[in-house]
Amino acid sequence: MSRNFYKPGKPRRPGHKRPASARPAHSAPAREVFEVRIEKMVQGGEGMARLPDGRVCFVAGALPGELCKVAVTFTKKDFSRGHVVEVLEGANPDRVEARCPLYGKCGGCSLQHLDSEKQAEYLAQVERENFRRIARIELPESFTVHTGPAWGYRNRARVVVVCDQAGDKPIVRFGFRKQESNSVALFKNCPVLTPALNDFLQGRAREIFAGKFRPGREMEVNLFDNGAGEISYYYEGMPAHEFSENAVSVAEICGKKIEADAGVFFQSNLALLPALVKSVRDAVDEGLASGEASDEWLIDLFSGVGFFAAMLLDKFKRVTTVEREEKCLQHAKVNLSVTSGAESVVENVSAPAEEWLAQNVVDIPATLIVDPPRTGLPKEALDAIAASSVNRLIYVSCHPVTLARDTALLAEKGFKIRRAEAFAFYPQTPHLEMMLVLAR
């Protein structure tokens, strides 16, 4: 779930522009084209090949086994990146035609050339290799990737509103940021968005945003479908009264009502979310039954709006959520006050997780769940966990590479993988979220 359900630091949303630091540092000479054989898929969903001079080339739109004509778009001393111009021979049998006309233009959904039914299988292979290479650890044979609807699943998105003028009438259109660019790819219907979001954009949204800014200007808007067809939205500079009326919403998940708002991250695939909840609850039950963890205290780090704590509150006598984002903390207080049991003591702490861990003594085998941003756990947090009495850790991650790195560091402290699962929350993209149970 990565950085937990309602906060920044998540994988790129469809059309969301890439930070400047992640963009290519050096452009390759124009029209530099090679014929290469794709060896395998790697993290990010690209195919890996080798150029004639031996350098590794990461190829967008390629699949293993294919001989491709590749245009190199930028290069460094030891590797290059490019994209498929043509599949010359050996087209992978899992290759399909992309459904969306913006494929290759919009900044999202870069895996549409791979059969939806096969995407999880390929991504699982990528993560197994990541753990071998980075952590020197084999994921368990039972490693499973949970999947849901391949299309029409995405209940949250950031869109660009473009306003033009036709006489006295404003014309409002919507788009996503293009690949490696701040320019906009306009769309009328996005196949990964929920029907309710598409209906909103084709209807009421045009009236709402027509008068928000001057013609010729662009505005980014966060949208959220709560699963009941109710759409909330947020844009920078939104007046307080409009925020309270139109940004805040409530989603019902596994029988719990969770308040959030469209201004900060919340999970983008409500259809698959119950599978993660079940896996986390099962992992907690296993820890309590084995005695490796205690029901005395649940610590939920990087807790966001308190989602996991709300889902687990019935199992613990004491619950502590730790979150540094104030907006998330406000929602967490609401969510945990609504679901609190008579025997549960709840505290919501506003602090960086690593600082709280370093300053608070955890001297009982508390149940610990962490859901950090893409950067993973800070070193201070890893050291504090190792020094505590915590024997069982549930780690939810939106970035398998940093998860593998942290798993290797935790292994040095005696933690071993007891359970590994993944969740394909973003079909048509290379993003995969994972849950590990680590114990010592």
C-alpha positions in Angstrom: 0.0 0.0 0.0 3.0 2.1 0.2 3.3 5.0 2.6 -0.1 4.0 3.8 -3.3 4.9 2.2 -3.3 8.6 2.4 -0.1 10.4 1.9 2.6 11.5 -0.5 5.4 9.4 -1.8 3.4 6.9 -3.9 4.1 5.4 -7.4 3.5 7.7 -10.3 -0.2 8.3 -11.0 -1.4 8.2 -14.6 0.0 11.3 -16.3 1.8 12.6 -13.2 5.0 14.3 -14.2 8.3 12.7 -13.2 10.5 14.7 -10.8 13.4 16.5 -12.5 15.9 14.4 -10.6 14.4 11.2 -12.2 14.6 12.5 -15.8 17.5 11.5 -18.1 20.7 13.4 -17.5 22.1 13.1 -21.0 20.3 12.9 -24.3 21.6 10.4 -26.8 22.4 11.5 -30.4 19.3 11.8 -32.4 18.2 8.8 -34.5 20.6 6.4 -32.8 18.9 3.1 -33.5 20.1 -0.5 -32.7 18.8 -4.0 -33.2 18.9 -5.8 -29.8 17.5 -9.0 -28.3 15.5 -8.5 -25.1 16.8 -10.7 -22.3 14.3 -10.2 -19.6 11.9 -7.7 -17.9 13.4 -5.6 -15.1 12.1 -3.3 -12.4 10.0 -0.6 -14.0 8.5 -2.9 -16.6 11.3 -2.3 -19.2 13.0 -5.0 -21.2 16.8 -5.4 -20.7 19.1 -5.8 -23.6 22.7 -5.1 -24.5 24.0 -2.7 -27.1 26.8 -3.8 -29.5 29.3 -2.1 -27.2 28.1 -4.2 -24.3 26.3 -1.5 -22.4 23.0 -2.4 -20.8 19.9 -0.8 -22.5 16.5 -0.6 -20.8 13.9 -0.7 -23.4 10.3 0.6 -22.9 7.6 -1.4 -24.7 9.8 -4.5 -25.1 9.1 -8.1 -23.9 11.6 -10.9 -23.2 12.8 -12.9 -26.2 12.0 -10.3 -28.8 14.5 -8.9 -31.4 13.7 -5.2 -31.5 14.7 -2.1 -33.4 15.3 0.3 -30.5 15.7 4.0 -30.6 18.1 5.1 -27.8 16.6 8.2 -26.1 19.4 8.9 -23.6 22.6 7.4 -22.5 25.2 7.4 -19.7 28.6 5.8 -19.5 27.4 2.4 -18.3 23.8 2.1 -19.5 21.2 3.6 -21.9 17.4 3.8 -22.2 15.3 3.6 -25.3 12.0 2.5 -26.7 10.8 0.0 -29.3 10.5 1.2 -32.8 9.6 -2.2 -34.3 9.6 -5.8 -33.2 11.6 -7.5 -35.9 11.1 -11.1 -35.0 10.1 -13.4 -32.2 7.2 -11.3 -30.9 6.5 -12.5 -27.4 3.2 -14.5 -27.3 2.0 -12.4 -24.4 2.2 -9.2 -26.5 -1.1 -7.4 -27.1 -2.3 -4.2 -28.8 -2.6 -1.4 -26.3 -6.2 -0.4 -25.6 -5.7 3.3 -24.9 -4.9 5.7 -27.8 -2.6 7.6 -25.4 -0.4 4.6 -24.8 3.2 5.8 -25.2 2.2 9.4 -24.9 0.6 9.7 -21.4 2.9 9.3 -18.5 0.9 6.3 -17.1 0.0 2.7 -18.1 3.3 1.8 -19.7 2.6 -2.0 -19.6 -0.4 -2.1 -21.9 1.5 -4.0 -24.5 1.6 -7.0 -22.1 -1.5 -9.2 -21.7 -3.4 -8.2 -18.6 -3.7 -11.8 -17.5 0.1 -12.2 -17.6 1.2 -9.0 -16.0 1.3 -10.3 -12.4 3.3 -13.3 -13.5 6.0 -11.2 -15.1 6.1 -8.8 -12.2 6.5 -11.6 -9.7 9.5 -12.9 -11.6 11.0 -9.4 -11.5 10.6 -9.2 -7.7 12.0 -12.7 -7.1 15.1 -11.5 -9.0 15.3 -8.2 -7.1 15.4 -10.1 -3.8 18.1 -12.5 -5.1 20.2 -9.6 -6.4 19.7 -7.0 -3.7 19.0 -9.0 -0.6 20.7 -12.4 -1.5 17.4 -13.9 -0.3 14.9 -16.2 -2.1 11.3 -15.2 -1.7 9.2 -18.2 -0.4 7.7 -20.6 -3.0 4.3 -19.5 -1.6 4.9 -15.9 -2.8 1.6 -14.8 -4.3 0.4 -11.9 -6.3 -3.2 -10.9 -5.7 -5.0 -9.3 -8.7 -8.3 -7.6 -9.3 -10.0 -5.9 -12.3 -7.5 -5.0 -15.1 -9.6 -2.0 -16.3 -11.9 0.6 -14.8 -10.4 0.1 -11.4 -8.6 3.3 -10.6 -10.7 5.4 -8.1 -8.1 8.1 -7.6 -6.2 10.3 -10.2 -4.5 13.6 -10.7 -5.7 15.3 -13.9 -4.8 18.5 -15.6 -7.7 20.8 -16.3 -7.1 22.9 -19.5 -9.4 25.9 -20.1 -9.7 27.6 -23.4 -12.1 30.2 -24.7 -14.6 29.9 -27.6 -16.2 33.4 -27.9 -17.7 34.1 -24.5 -17.9 30.4 -23.6 -15.1 28.6 -21.7 -14.1 25.2 -23.0 -12.9 22.8 -20.3 -10.8 19.7 -21.2 -8.9 17.2 -19.2 -5.5 15.5 -19.6 -2.5 13.8 -18.1 1.1 14.9 -18.2 3.0 13.3 -21.1 6.0 11.1 -20.7 9.1 13.0 -19.6 7.3 16.2 -20.2 5.1 18.9 -18.6 2.9 19.1 -21.7 -0.6 17.6 -21.6 -2.1 14.6 -23.3 -5.8 15.3 -23.5 -8.3 12.5 -23.1 -12.1 12.0 -23.2 -12.3 8.6 -21.5 -9.5 6.9 -19.5 -9.9 3.1 -19.5 -8.3 2.6 -16.1 -10.4 5.1 -14.3 -13.6 4.0 -12.6 -16.8 4.6 -14.6 -17.9 7.2 -11.9 -14.7 9.2 -12.5 -15.1 9.2 -16.2 -18.7 10.2 -15.9 -17.7 13.1 -13.6 -15.1 14.3 -16.0 -17.4 14.2 -18.9 -20.2 15.9 -17.0 -20.3 17.9 -13.8 -16.5 18.6 -13.7 -16.7 20.8 -16.7 -19.2 23.1 -14.9 -17.2 23.1 -11.7 -13.9 24.0 -13.2 -15.1 26.4 -15.9 -14.9 29.4 -13.7 -12.0 28.5 -11.5 -9.2 30.1 -13.5 -8.5 32.2 -16.6 -8.7 30.8 -20.1 -5.3 29.6 -21.3 -4.2 28.4 -17.9 -3.8 24.9 -16.5 -4.7 23.5 -13.1 -3.9 20.1 -11.5 -6.8 18.5 -9.7 -6.9 15.4 -7.5 -10.0 13.3 -7.8 -11.3 10.5 -5.6 -14.2 8.1 -6.2 -15.2 6.6 -2.8 -16.6 3.4 -4.3 -20.2 4.5 -3.9 -20.0 6.8 -6.9 -19.4 9.9 -4.9 -16.6 12.1 -6.3 -14.5 14.4 -4.2 -11.8 16.8 -5.5 -9.0 19.0 -4.4 -6.9 21.7 -6.1 -4.1 23.9 -4.7 -5.5 27.1 -3.2 -9.0 25.6 -2.6 -11.0 27.8 -0.3 -11.8 26.3 3.1 -15.5 26.2 2.6 -15.1 24.4 -0.7 -12.6 22.0 0.8 -15.0 20.9 3.5 -17.9 20.5 1.1 -16.1 18.9 -1.9 -12.7 17.4 -0.8 -13.6 15.3 2.2 -15.2 11.9 1.7 -15.9 8.5 3.4 -15.1 5.1 1.9 -16.5 1.9 3.3 -13.9 -0.8 3.3 -14.4 -4.2 4.9 -17.3 -2.9 7.0 -15.3 0.1 8.3 -16.0 3.7 7.3 -12.7 5.5 6.6 -12.7 9.3 6.2 -10.1 10.9 3.9 -9.9 13.7 1.5 -8.7 14.2 -2.1 -5.9 16.5 -1.0 -3.5 13.8 0.1 -2.9 10.2 -1.0 -5.5 7.5 -0.5 -5.4 4.0 -2.0 -6.2 4.0 -5.7 -7.8 0.6 -6.1 -10.6 0.0 -3.7 -11.6 -3.3 -5.4 -8.4 -5.0 -4.4 -8.0 -3.4 -1.0 -10.0 -6.0 1.0 -7.4 -8.6 -0.1 -4.6 -6.6 1.6 -6.7 -6.1 4.7 -7.3 -9.9 4.9 -3.6 -10.7 4.5 -2.6 -8.2 7.2 -5.3 -9.4 9.6 -4.2 -13.0 8.9 -0.6 -12.1 9.6 -1.5 -10.5 12.9 -3.5 -13.5 13.9 -0.6 -15.8 13.1 1.8 -13.6 15.2 -0.6 -13.6 18.2 -1.2 -17.4 18.0 2.5 -18.2 17.8 3.4 -15.9 20.7 5.9 -14.0 18.6 3.8 -10.9 19.0 1.5 -9.6 21.7 -2.0 -8.1 21.8 -0.9 -5.6 24.4 0.2 -3.0 21.8 -0.2 -2.4 18.1 2.3 0.2 16.7 1.3 1.5 13.2 4.2 3.5 11.8 3.7 5.8 8.8 0.1 5.4 9.6 -1.6 7.9 7.3 -5.3 8.2 8.0 -5.0 5.3 10.5 -6.2 2.7 8.0 -4.4 -0.4 9.3 -5.0 0.6 12.9 -8.7 1.0 12.2 -8.8 -2.5 10.6 -6.9 -4.1 13.5 -8.3 -2.2 16.5 -10.5 -5.0 17.7 -7.4 -7.2 18.3 -5.4 -5.0 20.6 -5.6 -3.4 24.1 -3.5 -0.4 23.1 -2.9 1.2 19.7 -0.4 3.9 18.7 -0.4 5.5 15.2 2.6 7.6 14.2 2.3 10.0 11.2 4.0 13.3 10.5 1.5 14.6 8.0 -1.0 16.8 9.9 -3.8 16.4 7.5 -3.5 12.6 7.7 -3.4 12.8 11.5 -6.7 14.7 11.6 -8.4 12.0 9.6 -6.8 9.3 11.8 -8.3 10.8 14.9 -11.8 10.6 13.3 -11.3 7.1 12.0 -10.0 5.7 15.2 -12.6 7.5 17.4 -15.4 6.0 15.3 -14.1 2.5 15.4 -12.6 2.5 18.9 -13.6 -0.4 21.1 -14.4 0.1 24.8 -11.2 -1.8 25.8 -8.8 -0.1 23.4 -6.6 2.8 24.3 -5.7 4.9 21.2 -3.0 7.5 20.8 -2.3 9.4 17.5 1.2 10.8 17.5 2.4 13.5 15.1 6.1 12.8 14.5 8.5 11.2 12.0 8.4 7.5 12.6 12.2 7.1 13.0 12.2 9.9 15.7 9.4 8.3 17.6 11.0 4.9 17.6 14.3 6.3 18.8 12.7 8.2 21.6 10.2 5.5 22.9 11.2 2.3 24.5 9.4 -0.7 23.0 10.2 -3.3 25.7 7.3 -5.8 25.0 6.8 -7.9 21.9 4.5 -5.4 20.4 2.8 -6.0 17.0 4.5 -3.6 14.6 3.3 -2.6 11.1 5.2 -0.2 8.9 4.1 1.3 5.6 6.9 3.7 4.6 7.3 5.9 1.4 9.2 4.7 -1.6 12.5 5.5 0.1 11.9 2.7 2.6 12.7 2.7 6.3 15.3 5.3 7.5 18.4 3.8 9.0 17.4 5.2 12.4 14.1 3.2 12.2 15.8 0.0 11.3 18.3 0.4 14.2 15.5 1.1 16.6 13.5 -1.9 15.5 16.5 -4.1 15.9 17.1 -2.7 19.5 13.5 -3.1 20.6 11.6 -6.1 21.9 9.7 -6.4 18.6 10.1 -9.9 17.2 7.6 -9.7 14.4 7.2 -7.0 11.8 4.6 -6.6 9.0 6.1 -4.5 6.3 3.9 -3.1 3.6 5.8 -1.5 0.7 5.1 0.4 -2.5 8.7 0.0 -3.8 10.0 -3.6 -3.9 13.6 -2.4 -4.5 13.8 -0.5 -1.2 11.9 -3.4 0.5 14.6 -5.8 -0.7 17.3 -3.5 0.6 15.6 -3.2 4.0 15.0 -6.9 4.2 18.7 -7.5 3.8 19.5 -5.1 6.6 16.8 -6.6 8.9 18.2 -10.1 8.1 21.5 -9.0 9.6 19.5 -8.3 12.8 18.1 -11.8 12.8 14.8 -11.2 11.0 13.7 -13.8 8.4 10.8 -13.8 5.9 7.9 -15.8 7.2 5.4 -14.7 4.6 5.5 -12.8 1.3 2.6 -11.5 -0.8 2.1 -8.9 -3.5 -0.8 -6.8 -4.7 -1.3 -5.6 -8.3 -3.0 -2.4 -7.3 -2.1 -0.7 -10.6 -2.8 -3.0 -13.6 -1.3 -1.8 -16.9 1.6 -0.3 -15.0 4.8 -2.0 -13.6 4.0 -1.0 -10.1 3.6 -3.8 -7.5 3.0 -3.4 -3.8 4.3 -6.1 -1.4 3.7 -7.3 2.1 6.3 -9.2 4.1 6.1 -10.7 7.5 9.5 -10.8 9.1 10.2 -12.5 12.4 13.2 -13.4 14.6 
